[in-house]
Amino acid sequence: MPMQTDNREFQSFSDKSKTITFTVPDDREDETRRTLITIYEALREKGYNPINQLVGYILSEDPTYITNYKNARSLIRRIDRDELLNVLVRNYLGV
């Protein structure tokens, strides 16, 4: 039975043969994009490779991959990692 939690839909985990669904509201995508651009710029301005730092954060969820400069570390913590991955995959695929 599906349940609604924090604007994301999940199916019960009890039946491992069924596919679990996950959705992110479209209005969150624009906010996530703007936040990522701000974080990217802060990393670039501090001399880091923004892509490498963001990948490190996504893989580890360790906020120390993100600089404190321009409040970027605080901003990245506001983005749910599942939502971030959803936005990145959708944009990569162009869907």
N, C-alpha and C positions, 0 to 999 in steps of 0.2 A: 504494500500500500504506500503510495507516494506521500511524503510529508514536506511541508514548506518550512524552510529555515533560512533566515538571514538572506532573503532574496535569491536563494539557490534551491533548486529542487533536487532531492535525493530519493532514490528508491531504497527499500529495505535491503540491508546487507545479508539477510538470512538466507536468501536463495542465490547461491553463487553461479547458477546457470543463466541468470537473467542479466541483461545489460543495465548498468546504473546510468541514470541521466543526470546531467549537470548543465545549468543555464545561468548566464549572467545578463542582467538587464542592459539594453543598449545604451541607456543614458550614463551608465557607469563607464562604458568604454571611452567616451570622450574625456571624462575626468581622469581616467587612468592614463590616457595618451598625453594629456597636458602635464600631468605629474611626472611621467617618464621623461618627457622632453626637458623639464626643469632639472631633473636628476642627471640626465645625460650631459646637459650644459655645465652643471656644477662639477661633474667629474672631469670633463674636458678642460675646463678652466684651471683646475688644479693639476693638470698634467697627466692624469690617468687615462688609460684606454677604457672609455666608457662601456664598450661592448663586453670586454673581458670582465670588468668589475660587475656589471649587471648579471652576466652569466654565473659568475662566482656566487653572487647573492641568491640567484634563483635556485642553483643546485644545492646550496648549503643552508639557505635562509639565515645566514650570519650577516647581520647588518653592518659589521665592520668592513665589509667590502665596499660600502658606500661612505663617501666623505661626509663630515658634518657641515662642510662649507655650504652656505645658502640653505641650511636646514634640510639638506638632501636626505640624510639618514632618517630623520623624523618623517619625512614625506614617504619614503619607501615603506616604512612600517605601517602606514595608513592603507596601503594597497594589500588586499588579500592575495596571497601567492597564487591561489587557484584562479582568481579573477585575472591576475597578471598573465598567467600562462594561457588562459582562454583568449585574451585580447591578442597576445603575440601570435598564437597559432592562427586565429581568424585572419589577422592582417597578413601573415606570411602566405596563407593560401588565397588571400583576396576574396574571402567569402563574408 
